[in-house]
Amino acid sequence: MKGRKCPVCGKEVNGRSDKRFCSDECRIFYNNSLGRTRRARNRKQLSAIRSNIMELERANARFLLRTLSWISKVFRILCSFKKVSNERE
């Protein structure tokens, strides 16, 4: 079998064939770093949205702001529904 390497530290991974990390510390570090990048991306997107809203408010685009508010409410409602699984019971 081909030797597997830990994606965090590069050490050899021993154990089950589907094991990805050499230790719990490496696994936790990897997953925390994924969360950090997602949060940073979300912060950038929210910042862009806020600046767009400020520009619209400066331009007195009340109708457009009300429309965007309505769209966001509809989107939140749609996202609140759980996905229905297609599994047979």
NORHURA-V829195 format. One record per residue. RES is the residue in three letters. PHI is phi in whole degrees, 0 to 359 (none if undefined). PSI is psi in whole degrees, -180 to 180 (none if undefined). Layout:
RES|PHI|PSI ; RES|PHI|PSI
//
This chain:
MET|none|144 ; LYS|287|138 ; GLY|290|131 ; ARG|263|148 ; LYS|245|144 ; CYS|290|130 ; PRO|291|-15 ; VAL|269|-55 ; CYS|252|-15 ; GLY|87|2 ; LYS|288|162 ; GLU|287|140 ; VAL|262|122 ; ASN|249|148 ; GLY|126|-144 ; ARG|301|156 ; SER|290|-23 ; ASP|259|10 ; LYS|287|135 ; ARG|255|-28 ; PHE|240|153 ; CYS|281|-24 ; SER|208|169 ; ASP|295|-35 ; GLU|298|-44 ; CYS|294|-41 ; ARG|297|-46 ; ILE|295|-44 ; PHE|300|-45 ; TYR|299|-48 ; ASN|292|-36 ; ASN|294|-38 ; SER|292|-35 ; LEU|298|-43 ; GLY|297|-39 ; ARG|298|-43 ; THR|292|-38 ; ARG|295|-45 ; ARG|296|-39 ; ALA|296|-42 ; ARG|296|-42 ; ASN|296|-40 ; ARG|299|-42 ; LYS|296|-43 ; GLN|295|-43 ; LEU|295|-37 ; SER|297|-42 ; ALA|296|-40 ; ILE|295|-45 ; ARG|299|-44 ; SER|294|-35 ; ASN|295|-41 ; ILE|295|-41 ; MET|298|-42 ; GLU|297|-41 ; LEU|294|-40 ; GLU|295|-39 ; ARG|297|-33 ; ALA|273|6 ; ASN|55|44 ; ALA|266|63 ; ARG|297|-42 ; PHE|299|-45 ; LEU|296|-39 ; LEU|295|-41 ; ARG|296|-39 ; THR|295|-44 ; LEU|297|-39 ; SER|297|-44 ; TRP|298|-43 ; ILE|298|-42 ; SER|294|-36 ; LYS|295|-43 ; VAL|297|-42 ; PHE|298|-43 ; ARG|299|-40 ; ILE|296|-45 ; LEU|295|-37 ; CYS|286|-18 ; SER|283|-19 ; PHE|288|139 ; LYS|281|149 ; LYS|288|135 ; VAL|273|126 ; SER|280|149 ; ASN|263|17 ; GLU|285|143 ; ARG|272|142 ; GLU|271|none
//
